[in-house]
Amino acid sequence: MRCSLPRTAREHLDTSGSFVFDVESASAFAGAREQAACAPELVDGFWSARPRFGSHNTCRCDGECVSLDTYEIFEADRHRTLLDWVRYFTPAELVAELCDAGFGEVDILGDLTGATHDGDAPRFAAVARRGR
């Protein structure tokens, strides 16, 4: 299943525009471990600065190269469930998705500063230029 984000980005670009972003790499997926944790003040205040108790569960979908982090945050007056889906890409997979969305040229970089791509790095960047 193809993502609609690249197609939407392309449709909103000027003819000379570029879509620049970073993604998690397929090599990082190897390090994504299924886990469960519960703790007061979970993740050092990232989801809330207020007193809280939280749980964090990570699940892997090996066939899809996807992980899901589920956070349950309990505060005195509210409870929230937050889902963080992560899709891990190889450069070839990402280029295929971008070309399918109508981008004409794609450069793969190491990061958003323009560093050289490193196949072992946990993330990489892409600069996709709109096709004609």
Backbone as XML, in Angstrom:
<?xml version="1.0"?>
<chain id="A" units="angstrom">
  <residue number="1" name="MET">
    <atom name="N" x="0.849" y="-1.183" z="0.000"/>
    <atom name="CA" x="0.000" y="0.000" z="0.000"/>
    <atom name="C" x="0.886" y="1.236" z="0.000"/>
  </residue>
  <residue number="2" name="ARG">
    <atom name="N" x="0.636" y="2.130" z="-0.892"/>
    <atom name="CA" x="1.413" y="3.353" z="-1.007"/>
    <atom name="C" x="0.829" y="4.440" z="-0.120"/>
  </residue>
  <residue number="3" name="CYS">
    <atom name="N" x="1.717" y="5.253" z="0.419"/>
    <atom name="CA" x="1.328" y="6.354" z="1.303"/>
    <atom name="C" x="0.858" y="7.542" z="0.466"/>
  </residue>
  <residue number="4" name="SER">
    <atom name="N" x="-0.125" y="8.268" z="0.946"/>
    <atom name="CA" x="-0.635" y="9.424" z="0.210"/>
    <atom name="C" x="0.168" y="10.697" z="0.490"/>
  </residue>
  <residue number="5" name="LEU">
    <atom name="N" x="1.012" y="10.719" z="1.513"/>
    <atom name="CA" x="1.768" y="11.929" z="1.840"/>
    <atom name="C" x="2.644" y="12.404" z="0.682"/>
  </residue>
  <residue number="6" name="PRO">
    <atom name="N" x="3.444" y="11.538" z="0.046"/>
    <atom name="CA" x="4.264" y="12.049" z="-1.071"/>
    <atom name="C" x="3.420" y="12.632" z="-2.205"/>
  </residue>
  <residue number="7" name="ARG">
    <atom name="N" x="2.312" y="11.996" z="-2.536"/>
    <atom name="CA" x="1.458" y="12.494" z="-3.615"/>
    <atom name="C" x="0.873" y="13.861" z="-3.237"/>
  </residue>
  <residue number="8" name="THR">
    <atom name="N" x="0.438" y="13.998" z="-1.999"/>
    <atom name="CA" x="-0.116" y="15.275" z="-1.535"/>
    <atom name="C" x="0.961" y="16.361" z="-1.557"/>
  </residue>
  <residue number="9" name="ALA">
    <atom name="N" x="2.171" y="16.025" z="-1.110"/>
    <atom name="CA" x="3.267" y="17.002" z="-1.126"/>
    <atom name="C" x="3.559" y="17.444" z="-2.558"/>
  </residue>
  <residue number="10" name="ARG">
    <atom name="N" x="3.615" y="16.482" z="-3.476"/>
    <atom name="CA" x="3.896" y="16.813" z="-4.868"/>
    <atom name="C" x="2.825" y="17.724" z="-5.451"/>
  </residue>
  <residue number="11" name="GLU">
    <atom name="N" x="1.579" y="17.439" z="-5.159"/>
    <atom name="CA" x="0.481" y="18.246" z="-5.700"/>
    <atom name="C" x="0.520" y="19.695" z="-5.219"/>
  </residue>
  <residue number="12" name="HIS">
    <atom name="N" x="1.126" y="19.938" z="-4.060"/>
    <atom name="CA" x="1.170" y="21.288" z="-3.504"/>
    <atom name="C" x="2.472" y="22.032" z="-3.803"/>
  </residue>
  <residue number="13" name="LEU">
    <atom name="N" x="3.372" y="21.398" z="-4.506"/>
    <atom name="CA" x="4.638" y="22.047" z="-4.844"/>
    <atom name="C" x="4.523" y="22.855" z="-6.127"/>
  </residue>
  <residue number="14" name="ASP">
    <atom name="N" x="5.241" y="23.958" z="-6.166"/>
    <atom name="CA" x="5.445" y="24.695" z="-7.404"/>
    <atom name="C" x="6.240" y="23.786" z="-8.347"/>
  </residue>
  <residue number="15" name="THR">
    <atom name="N" x="6.214" y="24.033" z="-9.626"/>
    <atom name="CA" x="6.905" y="23.171" z="-10.587"/>
    <atom name="C" x="8.408" y="23.054" z="-10.324"/>
  </residue>
  <residue number="16" name="SER">
    <atom name="N" x="9.003" y="24.042" z="-9.676"/>
    <atom name="CA" x="10.432" y="23.966" z="-9.359"/>
    <atom name="C" x="10.676" y="23.574" z="-7.901"/>
  </residue>
  <residue number="17" name="GLY">
    <atom name="N" x="9.623" y="23.161" z="-7.194"/>
    <atom name="CA" x="9.736" y="22.855" z="-5.772"/>
    <atom name="C" x="10.328" y="21.494" z="-5.473"/>
  </residue>
  <residue number="18" name="SER">
    <atom name="N" x="10.785" y="21.339" z="-4.226"/>
    <atom name="CA" x="11.341" y="20.079" z="-3.739"/>
    <atom name="C" x="10.682" y="19.715" z="-2.418"/>
  </residue>
  <residue number="19" name="PHE">
    <atom name="N" x="10.553" y="18.431" z="-2.184"/>
    <atom name="CA" x="10.030" y="17.865" z="-0.936"/>
    <atom name="C" x="11.232" y="17.262" z="-0.224"/>
  </residue>
  <residue number="20" name="VAL">
    <atom name="N" x="11.581" y="17.788" z="0.943"/>
    <atom name="CA" x="12.779" y="17.377" z="1.671"/>
    <atom name="C" x="12.344" y="16.834" z="3.026"/>
  </residue>
  <residue number="21" name="PHE">
    <atom name="N" x="12.802" y="15.622" z="3.378"/>
    <atom name="CA" x="12.392" y="14.995" z="4.640"/>
    <atom name="C" x="13.359" y="13.871" z="4.980"/>
  </residue>
  <residue number="22" name="ASP">
    <atom name="N" x="13.234" y="13.343" z="6.191"/>
    <atom name="CA" x="14.035" y="12.183" z="6.566"/>
    <atom name="C" x="13.129" y="11.057" z="7.040"/>
  </residue>
  <residue number="23" name="VAL">
    <atom name="N" x="13.668" y="9.839" z="6.989"/>
    <atom name="CA" x="12.931" y="8.639" z="7.367"/>
    <atom name="C" x="13.836" y="7.724" z="8.179"/>
  </residue>
  <residue number="24" name="GLU">
    <atom name="N" x="13.226" y="6.767" z="8.832"/>
    <atom name="CA" x="13.975" y="5.731" z="9.529"/>
    <atom name="C" x="14.452" y="4.717" z="8.496"/>
  </residue>
  <residue number="25" name="SER">
    <atom name="N" x="15.656" y="4.219" z="8.669"/>
    <atom name="CA" x="16.231" y="3.285" z="7.699"/>
    <atom name="C" x="15.888" y="1.836" z="8.051"/>
  </residue>
  <residue number="26" name="ALA">
    <atom name="N" x="15.929" y="0.978" z="7.028"/>
    <atom name="CA" x="15.675" y="-0.446" z="7.243"/>
    <atom name="C" x="16.694" y="-1.033" z="8.218"/>
  </residue>
  <residue number="27" name="SER">
    <atom name="N" x="17.905" y="-0.510" z="8.224"/>
    <atom name="CA" x="18.905" y="-1.029" z="9.169"/>
    <atom name="C" x="18.520" y="-0.713" z="10.613"/>
  </residue>
  <residue number="28" name="ALA">
    <atom name="N" x="17.781" y="0.365" z="10.836"/>
    <atom name="CA" x="17.329" y="0.696" z="12.197"/>
    <atom name="C" x="16.249" y="-0.280" z="12.669"/>
  </residue>
  <residue number="29" name="PHE">
    <atom name="N" x="15.508" y="-0.866" z="11.724"/>
    <atom name="CA" x="14.450" y="-1.805" z="12.102"/>
    <atom name="C" x="15.022" y="-3.008" z="12.846"/>
  </residue>
  <residue number="30" name="ALA">
    <atom name="N" x="16.227" y="-3.420" z="12.485"/>
    <atom name="CA" x="16.869" y="-4.540" z="13.171"/>
    <atom name="C" x="17.030" y="-4.260" z="14.663"/>
  </residue>
  <residue number="31" name="GLY">
    <atom name="N" x="17.178" y="-2.993" z="15.026"/>
    <atom name="CA" x="17.335" y="-2.621" z="16.426"/>
    <atom name="C" x="16.038" y="-2.334" z="17.154"/>
  </residue>
  <residue number="32" name="ALA">
    <atom name="N" x="14.919" y="-2.333" z="16.436"/>
    <atom name="CA" x="13.616" y="-2.086" z="17.077"/>
    <atom name="C" x="13.206" y="-3.353" z="17.814"/>
  </residue>
  <residue number="33" name="ARG">
    <atom name="N" x="13.146" y="-3.285" z="19.112"/>
    <atom name="CA" x="12.843" y="-4.445" z="19.952"/>
    <atom name="C" x="11.443" y="-4.340" z="20.536"/>
  </residue>
  <residue number="34" name="GLU">
    <atom name="N" x="10.752" y="-5.465" z="20.559"/>
    <atom name="CA" x="9.467" y="-5.476" z="21.254"/>
    <atom name="C" x="9.762" y="-5.337" z="22.737"/>
  </residue>
  <residue number="35" name="GLN">
    <atom name="N" x="9.001" y="-4.451" z="23.382"/>
    <atom name="CA" x="9.257" y="-4.161" z="24.789"/>
    <atom name="C" x="8.010" y="-3.622" z="25.453"/>
  </residue>
  <residue number="36" name="ALA">
    <atom name="N" x="8.012" y="-3.647" z="26.757"/>
    <atom name="CA" x="6.937" y="-3.054" z="27.549"/>
    <atom name="C" x="7.555" y="-2.455" z="28.802"/>
  </residue>
  <residue number="37" name="ALA">
    <atom name="N" x="7.101" y="-1.256" z="29.151"/>
    <atom name="CA" x="7.603" y="-0.577" z="30.346"/>
    <atom name="C" x="6.477" y="0.241" z="30.963"/>
  </residue>
  <residue number="38" name="CYS">
    <atom name="N" x="6.469" y="0.298" z="32.274"/>
    <atom name="CA" x="5.532" y="1.138" z="33.023"/>
    <atom name="C" x="6.332" y="1.895" z="34.067"/>
  </residue>
  <residue number="39" name="ALA">
    <atom name="N" x="6.016" y="3.178" z="34.238"/>
    <atom name="CA" x="6.774" y="3.955" z="35.211"/>
    <atom name="C" x="6.090" y="5.282" z="35.484"/>
  </residue>
  <residue number="40" name="PRO">
    <atom name="N" x="6.257" y="5.793" z="36.720"/>
    <atom name="CA" x="5.843" y="7.174" z="36.962"/>
    <atom name="C" x="6.800" y="8.092" z="36.183"/>
  </residue>
  <residue number="41" name="GLU">
    <atom name="N" x="6.292" y="9.230" z="35.760"/>
    <atom name="CA" x="7.112" y="10.212" z="35.033"/>
    <atom name="C" x="7.761" y="9.595" z="33.792"/>
  </residue>
  <residue number="42" name="LEU">
    <atom name="N" x="7.036" y="8.728" z="33.103"/>
    <atom name="CA" x="7.543" y="8.033" z="31.924"/>
    <atom name="C" x="8.073" y="9.008" z="30.870"/>
  </residue>
  <residue number="43" name="VAL">
    <atom name="N" x="9.141" y="8.678" z="30.235"/>
    <atom name="CA" x="9.868" y="9.418" z="29.200"/>
    <atom name="C" x="10.149" y="10.874" z="29.569"/>
  </residue>
  <residue number="44" name="ASP">
    <atom name="N" x="10.500" y="11.092" z="30.802"/>
    <atom name="CA" x="11.036" y="12.381" z="31.266"/>
    <atom name="C" x="10.241" y="13.607" z="30.845"/>
  </residue>
  <residue number="45" name="GLY">
    <atom name="N" x="8.938" y="13.531" z="30.867"/>
    <atom name="CA" x="8.119" y="14.698" z="30.591"/>
    <atom name="C" x="7.855" y="14.983" z="29.128"/>
  </residue>
  <residue number="46" name="PHE">
    <atom name="N" x="8.229" y="14.084" z="28.229"/>
    <atom name="CA" x="8.004" y="14.337" z="26.814"/>
    <atom name="C" x="6.521" y="14.498" z="26.500"/>
  </residue>
  <residue number="47" name="TRP">
    <atom name="N" x="5.679" y="13.615" z="27.014"/>
    <atom name="CA" x="4.253" y="13.675" z="26.708"/>
    <atom name="C" x="3.481" y="14.591" z="27.640"/>
  </residue>
  <residue number="48" name="SER">
    <atom name="N" x="4.049" y="14.919" z="28.789"/>
    <atom name="CA" x="3.383" y="15.820" z="29.726"/>
    <atom name="C" x="4.376" y="16.290" z="30.772"/>
  </residue>
  <residue number="49" name="ALA">
    <atom name="N" x="4.281" y="17.559" z="31.140"/>
    <atom name="CA" x="5.127" y="18.096" z="32.202"/>
    <atom name="C" x="4.468" y="17.897" z="33.574"/>
  </residue>
  <residue number="50" name="ARG">
    <atom name="N" x="3.209" y="17.479" z="33.563"/>
    <atom name="CA" x="2.462" y="17.286" z="34.807"/>
    <atom name="C" x="2.791" y="15.927" z="35.419"/>
  </residue>
  <residue number="51" name="PRO">
    <atom name="N" x="2.525" y="15.747" z="36.728"/>
    <atom name="CA" x="2.723" y="14.426" z="37.331"/>
    <atom name="C" x="1.875" y="13.388" z="36.593"/>
  </residue>
  <residue number="52" name="ARG">
    <atom name="N" x="2.457" y="12.212" z="36.348"/>
    <atom name="CA" x="1.775" y="11.213" z="35.550"/>
    <atom name="C" x="2.352" y="9.830" z="35.808"/>
  </residue>
  <residue number="53" name="PHE">
    <atom name="N" x="1.627" y="8.849" z="35.318"/>
    <atom name="CA" x="2.108" y="7.476" z="35.253"/>
    <atom name="C" x="1.902" y="7.045" z="33.813"/>
  </residue>
  <residue number="54" name="GLY">
    <atom name="N" x="2.813" y="6.258" z="33.291"/>
    <atom name="CA" x="2.656" y="5.876" z="31.897"/>
    <atom name="C" x="3.150" y="4.486" z="31.596"/>
  </residue>
  <residue number="55" name="SER">
    <atom name="N" x="2.700" y="3.995" z="30.453"/>
    <atom name="CA" x="3.206" y="2.730" z="29.931"/>
    <atom name="C" x="3.644" y="2.962" z="28.479"/>
  </residue>
  <residue number="56" name="HIS">
    <atom name="N" x="4.600" y="2.161" z="28.066"/>
    <atom name="CA" x="5.127" y="2.238" z="26.703"/>
    <atom name="C" x="5.328" y="0.809" z="26.217"/>
  </residue>
  <residue number="57" name="ASN">
    <atom name="N" x="4.686" y="0.482" z="25.103"/>
    <atom name="CA" x="4.823" y="-0.836" z="24.488"/>
    <atom name="C" x="5.274" y="-0.663" z="23.047"/>
  </residue>
  <residue number="58" name="THR">
    <atom name="N" x="6.217" y="-1.491" z="22.631"/>
    <atom name="CA" x="6.674" y="-1.491" z="21.247"/>
    <atom name="C" x="6.382" y="-2.847" z="20.637"/>
  </residue>
  <residue number="59" name="CYS">
    <atom name="N" x="5.751" y="-2.834" z="19.460"/>
    <atom name="CA" x="5.474" y="-4.053" z="18.693"/>
    <atom name="C" x="6.099" y="-3.903" z="17.316"/>
  </residue>
  <residue number="60" name="ARG">
    <atom name="N" x="6.575" y="-5.017" z="16.769"/>
    <atom name="CA" x="7.159" y="-5.036" z="15.425"/>
    <atom name="C" x="6.224" y="-5.767" z="14.467"/>
  </residue>
  <residue number="61" name="CYS">
    <atom name="N" x="6.139" y="-5.281" z="13.251"/>
    <atom name="CA" x="5.425" y="-5.962" z="12.169"/>
    <atom name="C" x="6.491" y="-6.321" z="11.149"/>
  </residue>
  <residue number="62" name="ASP">
    <atom name="N" x="7.103" y="-7.482" z="11.330"/>
    <atom name="CA" x="8.271" y="-7.855" z="10.528"/>
    <atom name="C" x="8.009" y="-7.872" z="9.025"/>
  </residue>
  <residue number="63" name="GLY">
    <atom name="N" x="6.890" y="-8.388" z="8.596"/>
    <atom name="CA" x="6.612" y="-8.479" z="7.167"/>
    <atom name="C" x="6.459" y="-7.132" z="6.490"/>
  </residue>
  <residue number="64" name="GLU">
    <atom name="N" x="6.129" y="-6.104" z="7.259"/>
    <atom name="CA" x="5.905" y="-4.764" z="6.709"/>
    <atom name="C" x="7.032" y="-3.792" z="7.017"/>
  </residue>
  <residue number="65" name="CYS">
    <atom name="N" x="8.009" y="-4.209" z="7.823"/>
    <atom name="CA" x="9.110" y="-3.336" z="8.246"/>
    <atom name="C" x="8.543" y="-2.083" z="8.944"/>
  </residue>
  <residue number="66" name="VAL">
    <atom name="N" x="7.647" y="-2.347" z="9.900"/>
    <atom name="CA" x="6.946" y="-1.301" z="10.633"/>
    <atom name="C" x="7.003" y="-1.631" z="12.126"/>
  </residue>
  <residue number="67" name="SER">
    <atom name="N" x="7.092" y="-0.595" z="12.944"/>
    <atom name="CA" x="6.950" y="-0.782" z="14.392"/>
    <atom name="C" x="5.872" y="0.169" z="14.902"/>
  </residue>
  <residue number="68" name="LEU">
    <atom name="N" x="5.314" y="-0.192" z="16.028"/>
    <atom name="CA" x="4.290" y="0.637" z="16.665"/>
    <atom name="C" x="4.676" y="0.834" z="18.124"/>
  </residue>
  <residue number="69" name="ASP">
    <atom name="N" x="4.818" y="2.099" z="18.512"/>
    <atom name="CA" x="5.015" y="2.458" z="19.921"/>
    <atom name="C" x="3.687" y="2.980" z="20.433"/>
  </residue>
  <residue number="70" name="THR">
    <atom name="N" x="3.170" y="2.346" z="21.477"/>
    <atom name="CA" x="1.921" y="2.771" z="22.105"/>
    <atom name="C" x="2.248" y="3.321" z="23.483"/>
  </residue>
  <residue number="71" name="TYR">
    <atom name="N" x="1.822" y="4.537" z="23.733"/>
    <atom name="CA" x="2.017" y="5.186" z="25.024"/>
    <atom name="C" x="0.656" y="5.387" z="25.675"/>
  </residue>
  <residue number="72" name="GLU">
    <atom name="N" x="0.543" y="4.987" z="26.929"/>
    <atom name="CA" x="-0.642" y="5.277" z="27.741"/>
    <atom name="C" x="-0.170" y="6.246" z="28.818"/>
  </residue>
  <residue number="73" name="ILE">
    <atom name="N" x="-0.755" y="7.423" z="28.858"/>
    <atom name="CA" x="-0.351" y="8.453" z="29.818"/>
    <atom name="C" x="-1.538" y="8.742" z="30.731"/>
  </residue>
  <residue number="74" name="PHE">
    <atom name="N" x="-1.352" y="8.515" z="32.018"/>
    <atom name="CA" x="-2.393" y="8.724" z="33.016"/>
    <atom name="C" x="-2.009" y="9.905" z="33.893"/>
  </residue>
  <residue number="75" name="GLU">
    <atom name="N" x="-2.855" y="10.934" z="33.869"/>
    <atom name="CA" x="-2.692" y="12.098" z="34.734"/>
    <atom name="C" x="-3.894" y="12.140" z="35.672"/>
  </residue>
  <residue number="76" name="ALA">
    <atom name="N" x="-3.884" y="13.031" z="36.642"/>
    <atom name="CA" x="-4.965" y="13.088" z="37.633"/>
    <atom name="C" x="-6.330" y="13.286" z="36.976"/>
  </residue>
  <residue number="77" name="ASP">
    <atom name="N" x="-6.401" y="14.087" z="35.916"/>
    <atom name="CA" x="-7.695" y="14.421" z="35.321"/>
    <atom name="C" x="-7.887" y="13.935" z="33.888"/>
  </residue>
  <residue number="78" name="ARG">
    <atom name="N" x="-6.932" y="13.165" z="33.345"/>
    <atom name="CA" x="-7.109" y="12.671" z="31.991"/>
    <atom name="C" x="-6.221" y="11.453" z="31.719"/>
  </residue>
  <residue number="79" name="HIS">
    <atom name="N" x="-6.628" y="10.723" z="30.700"/>
    <atom name="CA" x="-5.890" y="9.555" z="30.219"/>
    <atom name="C" x="-5.776" y="9.693" z="28.705"/>
  </residue>
  <residue number="80" name="ARG">
    <atom name="N" x="-4.582" y="9.485" z="28.174"/>
    <atom name="CA" x="-4.378" y="9.577" z="26.733"/>
    <atom name="C" x="-3.662" y="8.335" z="26.226"/>
  </residue>
  <residue number="81" name="THR">
    <atom name="N" x="-4.047" y="7.925" z="25.034"/>
    <atom name="CA" x="-3.358" y="6.856" z="24.325"/>
    <atom name="C" x="-2.757" y="7.473" z="23.075"/>
  </residue>
  <residue number="82" name="LEU">
    <atom name="N" x="-1.459" y="7.303" z="22.898"/>
    <atom name="CA" x="-0.745" y="7.877" z="21.761"/>
    <atom name="C" x="-0.095" y="6.739" z="20.979"/>
  </residue>
  <residue number="83" name="LEU">
    <atom name="N" x="-0.308" y="6.741" z="19.672"/>
    <atom name="CA" x="0.241" y="5.712" z="18.802"/>
    <atom name="C" x="1.275" y="6.338" z="17.877"/>
  </residue>
  <residue number="84" name="ASP">
    <atom name="N" x="2.453" y="5.761" z="17.834"/>
    <atom name="CA" x="3.535" y="6.248" z="16.976"/>
    <atom name="C" x="3.947" y="5.107" z="16.045"/>
  </residue>
  <residue number="85" name="TRP">
    <atom name="N" x="3.408" y="5.133" z="14.810"/>
    <atom name="CA" x="3.755" y="4.145" z="13.798"/>
    <atom name="C" x="5.033" y="4.592" z="13.111"/>
  </residue>
  <residue number="86" name="VAL">
    <atom name="N" x="5.974" y="3.672" z="12.926"/>
    <atom name="CA" x="7.225" y="3.991" z="12.236"/>
    <atom name="C" x="7.400" y="3.003" z="11.089"/>
  </residue>
  <residue number="87" name="ARG">
    <atom name="N" x="7.548" y="3.534" z="9.878"/>
    <atom name="CA" x="7.825" y="2.719" z="8.688"/>
    <atom name="C" x="9.299" y="2.904" z="8.377"/>
  </residue>
  <residue number="88" name="TYR">
    <atom name="N" x="10.011" y="1.820" z="8.241"/>
    <atom name="CA" x="11.442" y="1.825" z="7.963"/>
    <atom name="C" x="11.640" y="1.545" z="6.465"/>
  </residue>
  <residue number="89" name="PHE">
    <atom name="N" x="12.526" y="2.294" z="5.827"/>
    <atom name="CA" x="12.710" y="2.207" z="4.377"/>
    <atom name="C" x="14.145" y="1.871" z="3.995"/>
  </residue>
  <residue number="90" name="THR">
    <atom name="N" x="14.296" y="1.210" z="2.864"/>
    <atom name="CA" x="15.577" y="1.181" z="2.170"/>
    <atom name="C" x="15.525" y="2.367" z="1.202"/>
  </residue>
  <residue number="91" name="PRO">
    <atom name="N" x="16.665" y="2.862" z="0.756"/>
    <atom name="CA" x="16.622" y="3.942" z="-0.237"/>
    <atom name="C" x="15.821" y="3.551" z="-1.481"/>
  </residue>
  <residue number="92" name="ALA">
    <atom name="N" x="15.971" y="2.323" z="-1.951"/>
    <atom name="CA" x="15.252" y="1.897" z="-3.161"/>
    <atom name="C" x="13.741" y="1.915" z="-2.941"/>
  </residue>
  <residue number="93" name="GLU">
    <atom name="N" x="13.269" y="1.477" z="-1.769"/>
    <atom name="CA" x="11.834" y="1.499" z="-1.480"/>
    <atom name="C" x="11.302" y="2.926" z="-1.462"/>
  </residue>
  <residue number="94" name="LEU">
    <atom name="N" x="12.065" y="3.822" z="-0.844"/>
    <atom name="CA" x="11.618" y="5.208" z="-0.756"/>
    <atom name="C" x="11.591" y="5.863" z="-2.139"/>
  </residue>
  <residue number="95" name="VAL">
    <atom name="N" x="12.611" y="5.635" z="-2.930"/>
    <atom name="CA" x="12.642" y="6.193" z="-4.280"/>
    <atom name="C" x="11.453" y="5.673" z="-5.084"/>
  </residue>
  <residue number="96" name="ALA">
    <atom name="N" x="11.141" y="4.384" z="-4.958"/>
    <atom name="CA" x="9.998" y="3.814" z="-5.684"/>
    <atom name="C" x="8.696" y="4.490" z="-5.277"/>
  </residue>
  <residue number="97" name="GLU">
    <atom name="N" x="8.503" y="4.728" z="-3.976"/>
    <atom name="CA" x="7.279" y="5.403" z="-3.516"/>
    <atom name="C" x="7.200" y="6.821" z="-4.060"/>
  </residue>
  <residue number="98" name="LEU">
    <atom name="N" x="8.318" y="7.518" z="-4.046"/>
    <atom name="CA" x="8.324" y="8.899" z="-4.524"/>
    <atom name="C" x="8.091" y="8.976" z="-6.034"/>
  </residue>
  <residue number="99" name="CYS">
    <atom name="N" x="8.692" y="8.076" z="-6.779"/>
    <atom name="CA" x="8.464" y="8.054" z="-8.233"/>
    <atom name="C" x="7.016" y="7.689" z="-8.531"/>
  </residue>
  <residue number="100" name="ASP">
    <atom name="N" x="6.454" y="6.760" z="-7.777"/>
    <atom name="CA" x="5.054" y="6.388" z="-7.945"/>
    <atom name="C" x="4.130" y="7.576" z="-7.674"/>
  </residue>
  <residue number="101" name="ALA">
    <atom name="N" x="4.565" y="8.472" z="-6.791"/>
    <atom name="CA" x="3.775" y="9.663" z="-6.452"/>
    <atom name="C" x="3.975" y="10.788" z="-7.467"/>
  </residue>
  <residue number="102" name="GLY">
    <atom name="N" x="4.844" y="10.575" z="-8.462"/>
    <atom name="CA" x="5.015" y="11.572" z="-9.510"/>
    <atom name="C" x="6.249" y="12.441" z="-9.398"/>
  </residue>
  <residue number="103" name="PHE">
    <atom name="N" x="7.130" y="12.138" z="-8.454"/>
    <atom name="CA" x="8.376" y="12.905" z="-8.378"/>
    <atom name="C" x="9.300" y="12.426" z="-9.486"/>
  </residue>
  <residue number="104" name="GLY">
    <atom name="N" x="10.009" y="13.367" z="-10.087"/>
    <atom name="CA" x="10.837" y="13.040" z="-11.232"/>
    <atom name="C" x="12.266" y="12.681" z="-10.898"/>
  </residue>
  <residue number="105" name="GLU">
    <atom name="N" x="12.805" y="13.240" z="-9.843"/>
    <atom name="CA" x="14.197" y="12.999" z="-9.472"/>
    <atom name="C" x="14.289" y="12.967" z="-7.958"/>
  </residue>
  <residue number="106" name="VAL">
    <atom name="N" x="15.033" y="12.003" z="-7.425"/>
    <atom name="CA" x="15.174" y="11.856" z="-5.973"/>
    <atom name="C" x="16.645" y="11.687" z="-5.637"/>
  </residue>
  <residue number="107" name="ASP">
    <atom name="N" x="17.135" y="12.483" z="-4.695"/>
    <atom name="CA" x="18.486" y="12.315" z="-4.164"/>
    <atom name="C" x="18.368" y="11.753" z="-2.759"/>
  </residue>
  <residue number="108" name="ILE">
    <atom name="N" x="19.160" y="10.740" z="-2.450"/>
    <atom name="CA" x="19.217" y="10.162" z="-1.111"/>
    <atom name="C" x="20.472" y="10.706" z="-0.429"/>
  </residue>
  <residue number="109" name="LEU">
    <atom name="N" x="20.274" y="11.263" z="0.762"/>
    <atom name="CA" x="21.363" y="11.871" z="1.533"/>
    <atom name="C" x="21.444" y="11.229" z="2.916"/>
  </residue>
  <residue number="110" name="GLY">
    <atom name="N" x="22.534" y="11.499" z="3.600"/>
    <atom name="CA" x="22.707" y="10.960" z="4.948"/>
    <atom name="C" x="21.806" y="11.622" z="5.972"/>
  </residue>
  <residue number="111" name="ASP">
    <atom name="N" x="21.549" y="12.911" z="5.779"/>
    <atom name="CA" x="20.688" y="13.645" z="6.707"/>
    <atom name="C" x="20.228" y="14.939" z="6.039"/>
  </residue>
  <residue number="112" name="LEU">
    <atom name="N" x="19.486" y="15.747" z="6.781"/>
    <atom name="CA" x="18.923" y="16.970" z="6.216"/>
    <atom name="C" x="19.952" y="18.080" z="6.004"/>
  </residue>
  <residue number="113" name="THR">
    <atom name="N" x="21.183" y="17.883" z="6.472"/>
    <atom name="CA" x="22.238" y="18.861" z="6.217"/>
    <atom name="C" x="22.976" y="18.565" z="4.921"/>
  </residue>
  <residue number="114" name="GLY">
    <atom name="N" x="22.657" y="17.434" z="4.280"/>
    <atom name="CA" x="23.290" y="17.081" z="3.015"/>
    <atom name="C" x="24.452" y="16.119" z="3.127"/>
  </residue>
  <residue number="115" name="ALA">
    <atom name="N" x="24.637" y="15.497" z="4.278"/>
    <atom name="CA" x="25.733" y="14.539" z="4.459"/>
    <atom name="C" x="25.569" y="13.359" z="3.488"/>
  </residue>
  <residue number="116" name="THR">
    <atom name="N" x="26.654" y="12.672" z="3.239"/>
    <atom name="CA" x="26.642" y="11.494" z="2.384"/>
    <atom name="C" x="25.874" y="10.362" z="3.054"/>
  </residue>
  <residue number="117" name="HIS">
    <atom name="N" x="25.079" y="9.638" z="2.279"/>
    <atom name="CA" x="24.287" y="8.531" z="2.804"/>
    <atom name="C" x="25.182" y="7.414" z="3.337"/>
  </residue>
  <residue number="118" name="ASP">
    <atom name="N" x="24.853" y="6.902" z="4.509"/>
    <atom name="CA" x="25.544" y="5.782" z="5.150"/>
    <atom name="C" x="24.511" y="4.675" z="5.322"/>
  </residue>
  <residue number="119" name="GLY">
    <atom name="N" x="24.674" y="3.559" z="4.644"/>
    <atom name="CA" x="23.714" y="2.469" z="4.671"/>
    <atom name="C" x="23.475" y="1.856" z="6.035"/>
  </residue>
  <residue number="120" name="ASP">
    <atom name="N" x="24.375" y="2.086" z="6.992"/>
    <atom name="CA" x="24.210" y="1.536" z="8.337"/>
    <atom name="C" x="23.579" y="2.522" z="9.315"/>
  </residue>
  <residue number="121" name="ALA">
    <atom name="N" x="23.363" y="3.758" z="8.883"/>
    <atom name="CA" x="22.814" y="4.793" z="9.771"/>
    <atom name="C" x="21.338" y="4.514" z="10.065"/>
  </residue>
  <residue number="122" name="PRO">
    <atom name="N" x="20.840" y="4.952" z="11.221"/>
    <atom name="CA" x="19.445" y="4.684" z="11.592"/>
    <atom name="C" x="18.410" y="5.487" z="10.811"/>
  </residue>
  <residue number="123" name="ARG">
    <atom name="N" x="18.824" y="6.530" z="10.116"/>
    <atom name="CA" x="17.887" y="7.294" z="9.287"/>
    <atom name="C" x="18.648" y="7.917" z="8.127"/>
  </residue>
  <residue number="124" name="PHE">
    <atom name="N" x="17.898" y="8.344" z="7.137"/>
    <atom name="CA" x="18.488" y="9.034" z="5.986"/>
    <atom name="C" x="17.467" y="10.035" z="5.472"/>
  </residue>
  <residue number="125" name="ALA">
    <atom name="N" x="17.918" y="10.885" z="4.573"/>
    <atom name="CA" x="17.068" y="11.958" z="4.052"/>
    <atom name="C" x="16.870" y="11.802" z="2.548"/>
  </residue>
  <residue number="126" name="ALA">
    <atom name="N" x="15.830" y="12.449" z="2.062"/>
    <atom name="CA" x="15.554" y="12.456" z="0.629"/>
    <atom name="C" x="15.194" y="13.864" z="0.198"/>
  </residue>
  <residue number="127" name="VAL">
    <atom name="N" x="15.625" y="14.199" z="-1.023"/>
    <atom name="CA" x="15.217" y="15.438" z="-1.686"/>
    <atom name="C" x="14.535" y="14.983" z="-2.974"/>
  </residue>
  <residue number="128" name="ALA">
    <atom name="N" x="13.222" y="15.184" z="-3.033"/>
    <atom name="CA" x="12.446" y="14.758" z="-4.193"/>
    <atom name="C" x="11.990" y="15.992" z="-4.957"/>
  </residue>
  <residue number="129" name="ARG">
    <atom name="N" x="12.317" y="16.020" z="-6.246"/>
    <atom name="CA" x="11.928" y="17.135" z="-7.102"/>
    <atom name="C" x="10.719" y="16.738" z="-7.940"/>
  </residue>
  <residue number="130" name="ARG">
    <atom name="N" x="9.848" y="17.659" z="-8.065"/>
    <atom name="CA" x="8.604" y="17.412" z="-8.791"/>
    <atom name="C" x="8.890" y="17.040" z="-10.244"/>
  </residue>
  <residue number="131" name="GLY">
    <atom name="N" x="8.223" y="16.014" z="-10.730"/>
    <atom name="CA" x="8.311" y="15.644" z="-12.139"/>
    <atom name="C" x="7.509" y="16.606" z="-12.986"/>
  </residue>
  <residue number="132" name="ARG">
    <atom name="N" x="7.757" y="16.643" z="-14.234"/>
    <atom name="CA" x="7.038" y="17.568" z="-15.132"/>
    <atom name="C" x="5.660" y="17.087" z="-15.462"/>
  </residue>
</chain>
